[in-house]
Amino acid sequence: MTDESRDNGLEQGPTQYILAGYPDVMLYPFAMLGILIILYYPVLVSVLAMYIGSTICVICRKICNLPEDTDNKLWDKTKKILTTLAYVLGKILHGYEICGIENLPKGPAVLVYYHGALAMDQYLFMFTLYRITGRFCFSVMDHFLFHLLGLKQFFRVIHCIHPTRQECVTLLEKGHLLAVAPGGIREQNYGDNTYKLIWRQRKGFAQVAIDAKVPIIPMFTQNIREGYVIYGNIRPMQWFYEKTRMLVFPMYGLFPVKIRTHIGQPIPYDPNITAAELAEKTKIAIEALRDKHQKIPGSILSALGERFEMHCKNE
């Protein structure tokens, strides 16, 4: 063996010889991880928050010997811990507030909201609603979130579900609130700072409200597109999403803009209206909230400045 071979570390064995010849191979996983973090860091932060919540649920269940039924009052302390953490997160990151909470009925209703680039507003809304009223709304989520390992217990505690239409009706008949974003991931991916509603012909939520004979409550969150911004909305990405329905477009954000969720006037149950007509009526109501409270096109700088403005104080 030559001196040059010794200097290159070849005398240490065949494994080291192979790795010495291909040092870049070891960097590929780290490079891929770095790219994922850059492309999806707001999503990763939100997932991390869910796993922290899940860990708290597991620890509390073990220490306090909590039952499987998360509606049992023994779970209330755990829910209050999660609510406090969400309150602190919302206040620090976005000065989060709910405006118009008096428009929520004491009984059941379907809450319909615009889906931003990240549903951080709905996450904060759930916990703020619980803190103020003691009620959790059931939130309809996309099916792919339920494939994330270790979160099912957490989702049960905070009432995040992926139900059938009949299961939605049953929940409403039991007196619960049900929150749904008809635009879903498509509206998340394709939307921008013009806040156009992208519902296509979706009217299932309206049929659920009719079948359960409950009102619809329109909601809109101000500046949600300024806090979290989607990019990469190009034809190949659109094609892949439409084929798989499992792709979230890249985004950037976590900007500390002011976020307010505005709750509109109830749209009462009307036995003489069709699901298509009710869906259109709901869409018009959300657009009215948007036009009243949202600067269009949205501006990150303007939304940051709103942190220093005082309006409603429902929290």
C-alpha positions as CSV (number, residue, x, y, z in Angstrom):
1,M,0.0,0.0,0.0
2,T,1.4,3.4,-0.9
3,D,1.7,6.4,1.3
4,E,-1.0,8.1,-0.7
5,S,-3.4,5.3,0.0
6,R,-2.7,5.6,3.7
7,D,-3.4,9.3,3.6
8,N,-6.8,8.7,1.9
9,G,-7.7,6.3,4.7
10,L,-7.9,3.2,2.4
11,E,-6.1,0.9,4.8
12,Q,-9.0,1.2,7.3
13,G,-11.1,-1.4,5.5
14,P,-13.4,-1.9,2.5
15,T,-16.4,0.0,4.1
16,Q,-14.3,3.1,4.7
17,Y,-12.8,2.7,1.2
18,I,-16.3,2.8,-0.4
19,L,-17.4,5.8,1.7
20,A,-14.2,7.7,1.1
21,G,-14.8,7.3,-2.6
22,Y,-18.4,8.7,-2.4
23,P,-18.6,11.3,0.4
24,D,-21.5,13.1,-1.2
25,V,-23.8,10.1,-0.7
26,M,-23.9,10.7,3.0
27,L,-25.1,14.3,2.4
28,Y,-28.2,13.4,0.3
29,P,-30.6,12.6,3.2
30,F,-29.6,15.9,4.9
31,A,-30.0,17.8,1.7
32,M,-33.4,16.3,1.1
33,L,-34.4,17.1,4.7
34,G,-33.2,20.7,4.3
35,I,-35.2,21.1,1.1
36,L,-38.4,19.8,2.8
37,I,-37.9,22.2,5.7
38,I,-37.5,25.1,3.4
39,L,-40.5,24.2,1.3
40,Y,-42.9,23.3,4.2
41,Y,-41.6,24.8,7.4
42,P,-45.0,26.3,8.4
43,V,-46.6,22.9,7.9
44,L,-43.9,21.2,9.9
45,V,-44.4,23.7,12.7
46,S,-48.1,23.0,12.8
47,V,-47.5,19.3,12.8
48,L,-45.0,19.7,15.6
49,A,-47.7,21.6,17.6
50,M,-50.1,18.7,17.1
51,Y,-47.5,16.2,18.3
52,I,-46.8,18.3,21.4
53,G,-50.6,18.3,22.0
54,S,-50.7,14.5,21.5
55,T,-47.8,14.0,23.9
56,I,-49.6,16.0,26.5
57,C,-52.7,13.8,26.0
58,V,-50.7,10.6,26.4
59,I,-48.9,11.8,29.5
60,C,-52.1,13.0,31.2
61,R,-53.9,9.8,30.4
62,K,-51.1,7.7,31.9
63,I,-50.7,9.8,35.0
64,C,-54.3,10.4,35.7
65,N,-55.6,7.1,34.4
66,L,-58.1,8.8,32.1
67,P,-60.9,6.8,30.4
68,E,-61.1,6.1,26.7
69,D,-64.1,8.4,26.4
70,T,-62.5,11.8,25.8
71,D,-65.9,13.5,26.5
72,N,-65.7,12.4,30.1
73,K,-65.2,15.3,32.5
74,L,-62.0,13.7,33.7
75,W,-60.4,15.0,30.5
76,D,-61.3,18.6,31.2
77,K,-58.0,19.5,32.9
78,T,-56.1,18.1,29.9
79,K,-58.3,20.2,27.5
80,K,-57.6,23.3,29.6
81,I,-53.9,22.7,29.4
82,L,-54.1,22.4,25.6
83,T,-56.3,25.5,25.5
84,T,-53.9,27.5,27.5
85,L,-51.0,26.6,25.2
86,A,-53.1,27.4,22.1
87,Y,-54.1,30.8,23.7
88,V,-50.5,31.7,24.3
89,L,-49.5,30.6,20.8
90,G,-52.3,32.6,19.2
91,K,-51.6,35.7,21.2
92,I,-47.9,35.7,20.6
93,L,-47.9,34.8,16.9
94,H,-51.0,36.5,15.7
95,G,-52.8,38.5,18.5
96,Y,-55.7,36.1,17.7
97,E,-59.3,37.3,18.3
98,I,-62.8,36.1,17.5
99,C,-65.3,38.8,16.6
100,G,-69.1,38.2,16.6
101,I,-69.2,35.2,18.9
102,E,-72.6,36.3,20.0
103,N,-73.8,35.1,16.6
104,L,-73.2,31.5,17.6
105,P,-76.3,29.7,18.8
106,K,-76.4,27.7,22.0
107,G,-77.7,24.8,20.1
108,P,-76.3,23.0,17.0
109,A,-75.1,24.7,13.8
110,V,-72.9,24.2,10.8
111,L,-69.9,26.6,10.8
112,V,-68.6,27.2,7.3
113,Y,-65.3,29.0,6.8
114,Y,-62.8,29.9,4.1
115,H,-59.7,27.6,4.0
116,G,-56.4,29.6,4.0
117,A,-52.9,28.4,3.1
118,L,-52.8,26.8,6.5
119,A,-55.8,26.1,8.8
120,M,-54.0,27.8,11.8
121,D,-57.1,30.0,12.2
122,Q,-59.4,27.0,12.7
123,Y,-56.9,25.4,15.2
124,L,-56.9,28.6,17.2
125,F,-60.7,29.1,16.8
126,M,-61.4,25.6,18.3
127,F,-59.5,26.3,21.5
128,T,-60.6,29.9,21.8
129,L,-64.3,28.8,21.5
130,Y,-63.7,26.2,24.2
131,R,-62.0,28.8,26.5
132,I,-64.9,31.2,26.1
133,T,-67.9,28.9,26.0
134,G,-66.8,25.5,27.3
135,R,-67.8,24.0,23.9
136,F,-65.6,22.3,21.3
137,C,-66.9,22.3,17.8
138,F,-66.4,19.2,15.7
139,S,-64.0,20.1,12.9
140,V,-64.0,18.2,9.6
141,M,-60.5,17.5,8.4
142,D,-59.0,16.0,5.3
143,H,-58.5,12.2,5.4
144,F,-54.7,12.3,4.9
145,L,-54.1,13.9,8.3
146,F,-55.5,10.7,9.9
147,H,-52.6,8.8,8.3
148,L,-50.1,10.6,10.6
149,L,-49.0,8.2,13.3
150,G,-49.7,9.0,16.9
151,L,-52.3,11.7,16.5
152,K,-55.6,9.8,16.8
153,Q,-55.9,10.3,20.5
154,F,-55.3,14.0,20.2
155,F,-57.8,14.3,17.4
156,R,-60.4,12.6,19.5
157,V,-59.8,15.0,22.4
158,I,-60.2,18.2,20.3
159,H,-63.0,16.6,18.1
160,C,-61.3,16.6,14.8
161,I,-63.0,14.1,12.5
162,H,-63.4,12.8,8.9
163,P,-67.1,11.8,9.0
164,T,-69.7,10.5,6.6
165,R,-72.6,12.8,5.8
166,Q,-74.9,10.8,8.1
167,E,-72.4,11.0,10.9
168,C,-72.4,14.8,10.5
169,V,-76.2,14.8,10.7
170,T,-76.1,12.7,13.9
171,L,-73.6,15.0,15.6
172,L,-75.9,18.0,14.8
173,E,-78.9,16.2,16.1
174,K,-77.1,15.7,19.4
175,G,-76.7,19.4,19.7
176,H,-73.0,19.9,18.6
177,L,-71.4,22.5,16.4
178,L,-69.8,21.3,13.2
179,A,-67.1,23.3,11.3
180,V,-66.3,22.6,7.7
181,A,-64.4,24.3,4.9
182,P,-66.1,23.4,1.6
183,G,-63.0,24.5,-0.4
184,G,-60.7,22.1,1.5
185,I,-57.2,21.4,0.3
186,R,-58.0,22.6,-3.2
187,E,-58.9,26.1,-1.8
188,Q,-55.8,26.0,0.3
189,N,-53.5,25.2,-2.7
190,Y,-55.1,27.3,-5.4
191,G,-56.1,30.4,-3.3
192,D,-54.2,33.6,-3.0
193,N,-54.4,37.1,-1.4
194,T,-57.5,37.9,-3.4
195,Y,-59.4,35.4,-1.2
196,K,-61.6,34.0,-3.9
197,L,-63.7,31.1,-2.7
198,I,-62.9,27.9,-4.6
199,W,-65.8,25.5,-3.8
200,R,-66.7,24.3,-7.3
201,Q,-70.1,22.6,-6.9
202,R,-69.7,21.4,-3.3
203,K,-73.0,21.5,-1.4
204,G,-72.7,18.5,0.9
205,F,-72.5,20.8,3.9
206,A,-75.7,22.5,2.9
207,Q,-77.5,19.2,2.6
208,V,-76.3,18.2,6.0
209,A,-77.7,21.5,7.5
210,I,-81.0,20.9,5.8
211,D,-81.2,17.2,6.9
212,A,-80.4,18.2,10.5
213,K,-82.7,21.3,10.4
214,V,-80.0,23.6,11.8
215,P,-78.7,27.0,10.8
216,I,-75.4,27.7,8.9
217,I,-73.0,30.2,10.5
218,P,-70.6,31.9,7.9
219,M,-67.1,32.6,9.1
220,F,-64.1,34.4,7.6
221,T,-60.6,34.9,9.1
222,Q,-59.0,38.2,8.3
223,N,-55.3,38.1,7.0
224,I,-54.9,34.3,7.1
225,R,-53.4,34.5,3.6
226,E,-50.9,37.1,4.8
227,G,-49.7,34.9,7.7
228,Y,-49.1,31.9,5.4
229,V,-48.5,32.1,1.7
230,I,-48.7,29.3,-0.9
231,Y,-46.4,29.2,-3.9
232,G,-45.7,26.6,-6.5
233,N,-49.2,26.8,-8.0
234,I,-48.1,25.5,-11.5
235,R,-49.6,23.0,-13.9
236,P,-47.5,19.9,-12.8
237,M,-48.3,20.5,-9.2
238,Q,-52.0,21.0,-10.0
239,W,-52.0,17.8,-12.0
240,F,-50.4,15.8,-9.2
241,Y,-52.8,17.1,-6.6
242,E,-55.9,16.4,-8.8
243,K,-54.6,12.8,-9.3
244,T,-53.7,12.0,-5.7
245,R,-55.6,14.6,-3.6
246,M,-52.7,14.2,-1.1
247,L,-50.4,17.1,-2.1
248,V,-50.0,20.4,-0.1
249,F,-48.3,23.0,-2.2
250,P,-45.1,24.6,-0.7
251,M,-45.6,27.6,1.5
252,Y,-43.8,30.2,3.6
253,G,-45.0,32.3,6.4
254,L,-45.4,32.3,10.1
255,F,-45.5,36.1,9.8
256,P,-46.9,37.6,13.0
257,V,-49.8,39.3,11.3
258,K,-53.0,40.2,13.0
259,I,-55.6,37.4,12.6
260,R,-59.3,37.8,13.5
261,T,-62.0,35.3,12.8
262,H,-65.3,37.1,12.0
263,I,-68.5,35.2,12.7
264,G,-71.5,36.3,10.6
265,Q,-75.2,36.3,11.2
266,P,-76.8,32.8,11.1
267,I,-78.5,31.6,8.0
268,P,-81.6,30.0,9.4
269,Y,-83.0,26.6,8.5
270,D,-85.5,26.9,5.6
271,P,-87.4,23.7,4.6
272,N,-88.2,25.2,1.2
273,I,-84.6,25.9,0.1
274,T,-82.5,23.4,-1.9
275,A,-78.9,22.5,-1.0
276,A,-77.5,24.3,-4.1
277,E,-79.4,27.5,-3.1
278,L,-78.3,27.2,0.5
279,A,-74.6,26.7,-0.6
280,E,-74.8,29.8,-2.8
281,K,-76.4,31.8,0.0
282,T,-73.6,30.7,2.4
283,K,-70.9,31.6,-0.2
284,I,-72.4,35.1,-0.6
285,A,-72.5,35.6,3.2
286,I,-68.8,34.6,3.5
287,E,-67.8,36.9,0.6
288,A,-69.7,39.7,2.4
289,L,-67.6,39.1,5.5
290,R,-64.5,39.1,3.4
291,D,-65.4,42.3,1.6
292,K,-66.2,44.1,4.9
293,H,-63.1,43.0,6.9
294,Q,-60.3,42.1,4.4
295,K,-58.1,44.4,2.4
296,I,-58.0,42.9,-1.1
297,P,-55.4,42.1,-2.4
298,G,-54.0,41.3,1.0
299,S,-50.8,43.0,2.1
300,I,-48.4,41.4,4.6
301,L,-47.1,44.9,5.7
302,S,-50.7,46.1,6.3
303,A,-51.6,43.0,8.2
304,L,-48.5,43.4,10.4
305,G,-49.6,47.0,11.1
306,E,-53.0,45.8,12.3
307,R,-51.4,44.2,15.3
308,F,-51.4,47.7,16.8
309,E,-55.1,48.4,16.0
310,M,-57.9,47.8,18.4
311,H,-61.3,46.5,17.2
312,C,-63.4,43.8,18.7
313,K,-62.5,42.1,22.0
314,N,-64.4,38.8,22.0
315,E,-60.9,37.1,22.1
